C-alpha cells in the first residue's frame, strides 16, 4: 500500500532538487506485526528493527568527513529513534559544523557522534521486550516453565481487566512458542553481577483467540513482566465494544494520557470514519471528538518521512 506513494515522493524529492539542501530520513516504526512470517524468529527481530534510510546532500560527505565517518560507524551500532531525535537537534543547530558543541539528550546520542560499541539496550532506553541484542535459544513449547510464564502473563492481563466488569477474564489456551536467555549483557545496567533469566513466550488466550507475546524476567524465583504484552495477530473489531479508550503516553504521568472516544458507538453509527494519509491510520472525521496526537503519544503506526533543510 505504501510503495507507490513512497516512490512518487522520493522521485519528486530528487527531480525538484530538494536533495541539494535537505536531509531526508525515511523511516518505519516497526516491521511486520502479524502473519506467518511474524511468527518466526526472523519476523520477531524484524519487528524490533524497523528500517531507517538517511539521504544527505551530495556535498555533505566532502564538507564534513568526520561526521560522515561517525555516521558510517553508527550503521553497525545499537541505535534507536531517540538518537534520530538528537540528530535532528544537531541539524537544526548546525552542530555538524562544529562538533565541539554538544547536545545532551535525555535518551539519545546524535548519529553525527560515534555511538559506543559496547552500548546496551538499557543505555539506549530500549525496553527489554524490544531488545534485539539479547542472546536467546528456542525452548520447547511443552516446557512446564514456559506454561508457568504464560499463565503469569495472563494473570497480569486479567489484573488490568478487573476494573472493567464488561470485559471477560482471559484463560490460557495454548503455549505456541518460546525462547530463553540471559539479560545480563544486553538490557541490564553495566556492573550488575547477577544473571537474570528472561523468557519470551508466545501464547493464545480464550475467548477471542488472541495471540500474544510477552517478555518475562525471572530473578530469585520471582517473575516480572518487563513491558506491555504485544498482540501478534489481527484483532479486527474486538476492541469496538469499548466506548472510551486511552492512548498511552510512554514515560509520562497518568494525567498526561490522552483520552479518546468512539463517537460512532454513542450516536448509533451516524458519525462516519475516514482514512487519513497515513497507512493504516483510521480516525474519526468528527473533529469534535478528535484530539491529535501530541509529541510522545503512541498512535497508529505507519511509514513517515522527515525532511530538514541543511546548509554548509
C-alpha positions, 0 to 999 in steps of 0.5 A, a space after each residue: 500500500 505504501 510503495 507507490 506513494 513512497 516512490 512518487 515522493 522520493 522521485 519528486 524529492 530528487 527531480 525538484 532538487 530538494 536533495 541539494 539542501 535537505 536531509 531526508 530520513 525515511 523511516 518505519 516504526 516497526 516491521 511486520 506485526 502479524 502473519 506467518 512470517 511474524 511468527 518466526 524468529 526472523 519476523 520477531 527481530 524484524 519487528 524490533 528493527 524497523 528500517 531507517 534510510 538517511 539521504 544527505 546532500 551530495 556535498 555533505 560527505 566532502 564538507 564534513 568527513 568526520 561526521 560522515 565517518 561517525 555516521 558510517 560507524 553508527 550503521 553497525 551500532 545499537 541505535 534507536 529513534 531517540 538518537 534520530 531525535 538528537 540528530 535532528 537537534 544537531 541539524 537544526 543547530 548546525 552542530 555538524 559544523 562544529 562538533 565541539 558543541 554538544 547536545 545532551 539528550 535525555 535518551 539519545 546520542 546524535 548519529 553525527 557522534 560515534 555511538 559506543 560499541 559496547 552500548 546496551 539496550 538499557 543505555 539506549 532506553 530500549 525496553 527489554 521486550 524490544 531488545 534485539 541484542 539479547 542472546 536467546 535459544 528456542 525452548 520447547 513449547 511443552 516446557 512446564 516453565 514456559 506454561 508457568 510464564 504464560 499463565 503469569 502473563 495472563 494473570 497480569 492481563 486479567 489484573 488490568 481487566 478487573 476494573 472493567 466488569 464488561 470485559 471477560 477474564 482471559 484463560 490460557 489456551 495454548 503455549 505456541 512458542 518460546 525462547 530463553 536467555 540471559 539479560 545480563 549483557 544486553 538490557 541490564 545496567 553495566 556492573 550488575 553481577 547477577 544473571 537474570 533469566 528472561 523468557 519470551 513466550 508466545 501464547 493464545 488466550 480464550 475467548 477471542 483467540 488472541 495471540 500474544 507475546 510477552 517478555 518475562 524476567 525471572 530473578 530469585 524465583 520471582 517473575 516480572 513482566 518487563 513491558 506491555 504484552 504485544 498482540 501478534 495477530 489481527 484483532 479486527 473489531 474486538 476492541 469496538 465494544 469499548 466506548 472510551 479508550 486511552 492512548 498511552 503516553 510512554 514515560 509520562 504521568 497518568 494525567 498526561 494520557 490522552 483520552 479518546 472516544 468512539 463517537 460512532 458507538 454513542 450516536 448509533 453509527 451516524 458519525 462516519 470514519 475516514 482514512 487519513 494519509 497515513 497507512 493504516 491510520 483510521 480516525 474519526 472525521 468528527 473533529 469534535 471528538 478528535 484530539 491529535 496526537 501530541 509529541 510522545 503519544 503512541 498512535 497508529 503506526 505507519 511509514 513517515 518521512 522527515 525532511 530538514 533543510 541543511 546548509 554548509 
